[in-house]
Structure formats: structure tokens, C-alpha cells
Amino acid sequence: MAYKLEEVSFSALLSLRSRVDPNRELFFCLNLALKQLSLEPLCIRNNTRLMIAADHTLIEWISGKGDCEITVFYIQGKPQCHVSVATWEQYLDRLCSQPQPLSLGNLLSTRSKLRSWTFSNKALSLACFDEAVKRFSMEPSSIKQDAQMLVECDGWVVKFISGQGVCEISVFFSKGVPEYNIQVKSEKFLERLQMGAVPLSLENLRKVRDGMEEGEIKSCFDLALSKFKQEPRCIQENAKMVVMGNEETLVLCSGKEENQITVISSEKGIHYQVSAQGWWELGARMLNKLW
């Protein structure tokens, strides 16, 4: 049996639900439809075809042209919902209308769905999503499970959140390049260093050093900073630096991490060593009188 009603509205759904036995499949589907509709942005609610299939009955509502579809059905003992949209603008409007769960898997899934729109409709810029995936994958679990992230996408901003969202991450374009910024407490910053999640740069070396108390590991960073600023750009922008002192190992990385920099504190003092990956890097260091 099929029924067709003219307009999608909360009042129509609530009115129908009030006349349905609370133990029927249709009652549970109506509950889910009301919840889903309340989450949708206006551009979806005002231009959608809502279909509910339950108890061998199909009920349909339409608003606007009905370009979007919300389908609610009962299967395997519970109601399910599927939403499809007609344009990438509608998809992004839905995506940005409320925070999405923050996880590496969901970032990858969202990027994949956005990429599918770029093939069929519009060349969306996903550079910020690429950077978000790359950098978030390197974060320690304590940050992944308790952070909020804002990611720019073609002028839109998508928000993701996990836990209480204590750590704040943003990925926006700066001078045409995606920039990943994170605000964390000092103890989380140390965890990020141990995981190699902090990018290697002069600015970050200064930040790390300035945030440390006097001691062996800070002395290592003093030397690292004074030596690293003399390195040619081909080393600075493509290296992995490992700093060892006070029984701690801290890691900073840049580029493809093809050049190795080691700063070690031992009984004989603090040593700074560079293993350059090719002749170009060796030649650049020689020109800088670092060899």
C-alpha cells in the first residue's frame, strides 16, 4: 500500500506518529525520520523527497522540487536511514551544518566522497584535506581521541570533533599553501615530539627549546637550533631530526625525511651529526662550509 502526502513538515510527521501504534515498525521509522530531518540544513529540508517504507506500506512526502532523497526503512529489527543529494553544494551544506566525528577513517572517507564530486561536477580543492589526513595520522592517540578540527574546503569550513575537543586543530590556506596548526597543552606537546608529529623548522625548534626547563635536553636543542639554521634549505626542508638526551628521544620531521640529523648528549658532550642523502645536499653543505 502506498500513500502520498504533499509537503514535508514536522507537523505532518508528528501528526501521523500520534496515530500509529508505538510497537509498529512505522512508529520507529517516523521517530528516525523526525530526528534525521531535524539535523538537515534548510536547503535539504526545503527540497527533498522523504520516503518511509515500513509495515508493508510506503509513505512519501515532497518539498520543493524533491531533488534530494531521504529514505527511511525497517530492516534487521531496526530503522535505517539513507540520504542522497543532487549537488556538491548540498553535500557540503550537509557536511558543514553540524560537527562530524573526528577520526582518521572519517577524514579519509570524507575526502573520498568530496573527491567523487570533483570528478563529476566541480574541481574542488582538497589540499587542506590532504594535509589534514597526513598530519593527523601522525598525532598520538591522546590527541586523536580528544580534539576538534576545522578544515577549509573550497571556501567552506568542515568541523570534526572527538571526545571533548580539548585540542584545537585548524587546516587553512595561507599564501596558497595548506597550513596545519594545533593548540595543545604542554604535556601533549611532548607526546607529539615523541611521536614525530611536530614539523621540523627553525620556528618549531625555537618553540620547543623555549618551552623547556634548563637541563641536558634543552642544551641539545640549543645546539640543534644554532646548527640547523646554518643548514641549506635542501636539508632543512627534507630531514628527520632525532634529539636524544636525559633518556628521552624526540623527533621532528620535514619533507620526505631523506636527510638524517642526530643530536646526542653523551659523556663527551653534545654532538650534532648530519647524514646527507645525495650529492646535491653534500655540495650545498660544502658551500655553506658545514662539511
C-alpha positions as CSV (number, residue, x, y, z in Angstrom):
1,M,0.0,0.0,0.0
2,A,1.3,3.5,-0.8
3,Y,0.3,6.9,0.4
4,K,1.5,10.3,-1.0
5,L,1.4,13.5,1.1
6,E,2.1,16.9,-0.4
7,E,4.6,18.6,1.9
8,V,7.5,17.5,4.1
9,S,6.9,19.1,7.6
10,F,7.5,18.2,11.2
11,S,3.8,18.7,12.0
12,A,2.8,16.2,9.3
13,L,5.2,13.6,10.7
14,L,4.2,14.2,14.3
15,S,0.5,14.0,13.4
16,L,1.0,10.7,11.7
17,R,3.1,9.3,14.5
18,S,0.4,10.2,17.1
19,R,-2.0,7.8,15.2
20,V,0.4,4.9,15.0
21,D,0.8,2.0,17.4
22,P,4.2,2.6,19.3
23,N,5.0,-1.1,18.7
24,R,4.8,-0.9,14.9
25,E,7.8,-0.6,12.6
26,L,6.3,2.6,11.2
27,F,6.4,4.3,14.6
28,F,10.2,3.6,14.9
29,C,10.8,4.8,11.3
30,L,8.8,8.0,12.0
31,N,11.0,8.7,15.0
32,L,14.2,8.3,13.0
33,A,12.7,10.4,10.1
34,L,11.9,13.3,12.6
35,K,15.5,13.0,14.1
36,Q,17.1,13.0,10.7
37,L,15.0,15.9,9.3
38,S,15.9,18.0,12.3
39,L,19.6,17.5,11.6
40,E,19.3,18.5,7.9
41,P,20.1,22.1,6.7
42,L,17.2,24.1,5.3
43,C,18.5,23.7,1.7
44,I,17.8,19.9,2.1
45,R,14.5,20.2,4.1
46,N,13.1,22.6,1.6
47,N,14.0,20.5,-1.5
48,T,13.6,16.8,-0.6
49,R,11.5,13.7,-1.2
50,L,11.0,11.8,2.1
51,M,10.0,8.1,1.8
52,I,9.2,5.8,4.7
53,A,8.9,2.0,4.0
54,A,7.5,0.0,6.9
55,D,4.8,-2.4,7.7
56,H,4.3,-3.2,4.0
57,T,3.5,0.5,3.5
58,L,5.3,3.2,1.5
59,I,4.6,6.8,2.6
60,E,6.0,9.7,0.6
61,W,6.3,13.4,1.3
62,I,7.7,16.1,-1.1
63,S,9.0,19.6,-0.5
64,G,10.2,21.9,-3.3
65,K,11.4,20.0,-6.4
66,G,12.3,17.0,-4.3
67,D,15.9,16.9,-5.7
68,C,17.2,15.3,-2.5
69,E,16.0,12.0,-1.1
70,I,15.7,10.8,2.5
71,T,14.7,7.2,2.7
72,V,13.8,5.5,6.0
73,F,13.2,1.8,6.1
74,Y,13.0,-1.0,8.7
75,I,15.4,-3.9,8.4
76,Q,17.0,-6.5,10.7
77,G,15.0,-5.3,13.7
78,K,15.7,-1.6,13.5
79,P,15.1,1.5,11.4
80,Q,17.7,2.7,8.9
81,C,18.1,5.9,7.0
82,H,19.8,6.9,3.8
83,V,20.2,10.4,2.4
84,S,21.2,11.3,-1.2
85,V,21.8,14.8,-2.6
86,A,21.9,16.2,-6.1
87,T,24.7,18.7,-6.0
88,W,28.1,19.2,-4.4
89,E,26.8,22.4,-2.7
90,Q,24.1,20.4,-1.0
91,Y,26.6,17.8,0.1
92,L,28.9,20.4,1.5
93,D,26.0,22.2,3.2
94,R,25.1,19.0,5.0
95,L,28.7,18.3,5.9
96,C,29.2,21.8,7.3
97,S,25.8,22.0,9.1
98,Q,27.0,20.1,12.1
99,P,30.3,18.7,13.5
100,Q,31.4,15.3,12.1
101,P,33.1,12.6,14.1
102,L,36.9,13.1,14.1
103,S,38.9,10.0,13.3
104,L,41.4,9.2,10.6
105,G,38.9,6.9,9.0
106,N,36.3,9.6,8.8
107,L,38.7,12.1,7.4
108,L,39.7,9.6,4.6
109,S,36.0,8.8,4.0
110,T,35.0,12.5,3.7
111,R,37.9,13.3,1.4
112,S,37.0,10.3,-0.8
113,K,33.3,11.5,-1.1
114,L,34.4,15.0,-1.8
115,R,36.8,13.7,-4.5
116,S,34.0,11.8,-6.2
117,W,32.2,15.2,-6.6
118,T,35.3,16.7,-8.2
119,F,35.2,14.1,-10.9
120,S,31.5,14.6,-11.8
121,N,30.8,18.3,-11.1
122,K,33.5,20.7,-10.0
123,A,37.2,20.7,-9.3
124,L,37.1,21.1,-5.5
125,S,40.4,22.0,-3.8
126,L,41.2,19.2,-1.4
127,A,44.7,20.2,-0.5
128,C,43.7,21.1,3.1
129,F,42.0,17.6,3.5
130,D,45.2,16.0,2.1
131,E,47.3,17.9,4.7
132,A,44.8,17.1,7.5
133,V,44.9,13.4,6.7
134,K,48.7,13.3,6.5
135,R,49.4,15.3,9.7
136,F,46.5,13.9,11.8
137,S,47.7,10.3,11.1
138,M,51.0,11.2,12.9
139,E,49.3,12.5,16.1
140,P,49.4,10.5,19.3
141,S,46.2,8.7,20.4
142,S,45.6,11.1,23.2
143,I,45.2,13.9,20.7
144,K,43.2,11.9,18.1
145,Q,40.7,11.0,20.8
146,D,40.2,14.5,22.2
147,A,40.3,17.2,19.5
148,Q,38.3,19.5,17.3
149,M,39.4,20.2,13.8
150,L,38.4,22.8,11.2
151,V,39.3,22.1,7.6
152,E,38.9,24.5,4.7
153,C,37.4,23.2,1.5
154,D,36.8,25.5,-1.4
155,G,35.6,28.4,0.8
156,W,33.6,26.1,3.1
157,V,34.7,25.0,6.6
158,V,34.1,21.5,7.8
159,K,34.2,20.8,11.6
160,F,35.2,17.5,13.1
161,I,35.3,16.6,16.8
162,S,36.3,13.7,19.1
163,G,36.0,13.4,22.9
164,Q,35.6,16.8,24.5
165,G,37.5,18.6,21.7
166,V,40.2,19.9,24.1
167,C,43.0,20.1,21.4
168,E,42.3,22.6,18.7
169,I,43.4,21.9,15.1
170,S,42.9,24.0,12.0
171,V,43.9,23.4,8.4
172,F,43.5,26.5,6.3
173,F,45.2,28.0,3.2
174,S,48.0,30.5,4.0
175,K,49.6,32.2,1.0
176,G,48.2,29.5,-1.2
177,V,49.6,26.6,0.9
178,P,47.6,24.5,3.3
179,E,48.8,25.1,6.9
180,Y,48.2,22.7,9.8
181,N,48.0,24.4,13.2
182,I,47.4,22.8,16.6
183,Q,46.9,24.2,20.1
184,V,47.8,21.7,22.8
185,K,48.8,21.6,26.4
186,S,52.5,21.3,27.2
187,E,52.3,17.6,28.2
188,K,50.6,16.8,24.9
189,F,53.3,18.8,23.0
190,L,55.9,16.4,24.5
191,E,53.9,13.4,23.3
192,R,53.8,14.9,19.8
193,L,57.5,15.3,19.8
194,Q,58.0,11.7,20.9
195,M,55.7,10.6,18.0
196,G,57.4,12.7,15.4
197,A,54.2,14.8,14.8
198,V,55.9,18.2,15.1
199,P,57.3,19.5,11.8
200,L,61.0,20.3,11.7
201,S,61.5,24.1,11.2
202,L,63.5,26.9,12.8
203,E,60.3,28.2,14.4
204,N,59.4,24.9,15.9
205,L,62.9,24.3,17.2
206,R,62.7,27.7,19.0
207,K,59.3,26.9,20.4
208,V,60.4,23.5,21.7
209,R,63.6,24.9,23.3
210,D,61.9,27.9,24.8
211,G,59.3,25.7,26.4
212,M,61.9,23.5,28.2
213,E,63.4,23.8,31.6
214,E,67.2,24.1,31.9
215,G,68.9,20.8,31.5
216,E,70.6,18.3,29.2
217,I,67.7,18.1,26.7
218,K,67.4,21.9,26.4
219,S,71.2,22.1,25.8
220,C,70.7,19.6,22.9
221,F,68.1,21.9,21.4
222,D,70.3,24.9,21.9
223,L,72.9,23.2,19.7
224,A,70.3,21.9,17.3
225,L,68.9,25.3,16.7
226,S,72.4,27.0,16.3
227,K,73.5,24.4,13.8
228,F,70.2,23.8,11.9
229,K,69.8,27.5,11.0
230,Q,73.1,27.2,9.1
231,E,71.9,24.2,7.0
232,P,71.0,24.8,3.4
233,R,67.3,24.8,2.6
234,C,67.5,21.4,0.8
235,I,68.5,19.9,4.2
236,Q,66.1,22.0,6.3
237,E,63.1,21.1,4.2
238,N,63.8,17.4,3.8
239,A,65.1,15.9,7.1
240,K,64.4,13.9,10.1
241,M,66.0,15.2,13.3
242,V,66.4,12.9,16.3
243,V,67.3,14.5,19.6
244,M,68.5,12.3,22.4
245,G,69.2,13.3,26.0
246,N,68.0,12.7,29.5
247,E,66.9,9.2,28.4
248,E,64.4,10.9,26.1
249,T,64.2,10.7,22.3
250,L,62.4,13.5,20.5
251,V,61.7,13.6,16.8
252,L,61.0,16.4,14.3
253,C,60.4,15.9,10.6
254,S,60.2,17.8,7.3
255,G,59.5,16.9,3.7
256,K,60.3,13.3,2.8
257,E,62.7,12.9,5.8
258,E,65.5,11.9,3.4
259,N,68.3,13.6,5.3
260,Q,69.1,12.4,8.9
261,I,70.1,14.8,11.6
262,T,71.1,13.4,15.0
263,V,71.7,15.4,18.2
264,I,73.1,13.2,21.0
265,S,74.1,14.0,24.5
266,S,76.9,11.8,25.9
267,E,79.7,11.8,28.5
268,K,81.9,13.6,25.9
269,G,79.4,16.4,25.3
270,I,76.6,17.1,22.8
271,H,77.2,16.1,19.2
272,Y,75.4,17.2,16.1
273,Q,75.6,14.9,13.1
274,V,74.1,15.1,9.6
275,S,73.8,12.3,7.1
276,A,73.0,13.9,3.7
277,Q,71.2,11.7,1.2
278,G,72.7,12.9,-2.1
279,W,75.4,14.8,-3.9
280,W,73.3,17.9,-4.2
281,E,72.9,18.1,-0.4
282,L,76.6,17.3,0.2
283,G,77.5,20.1,-2.2
284,A,75.2,22.6,-0.6
285,R,76.6,21.8,2.8
286,M,80.2,22.2,1.5
287,L,79.3,25.6,0.0
288,N,77.9,26.6,3.4
289,K,81.2,25.4,5.0
290,L,79.3,22.8,7.1
291,W,81.3,19.8,5.9
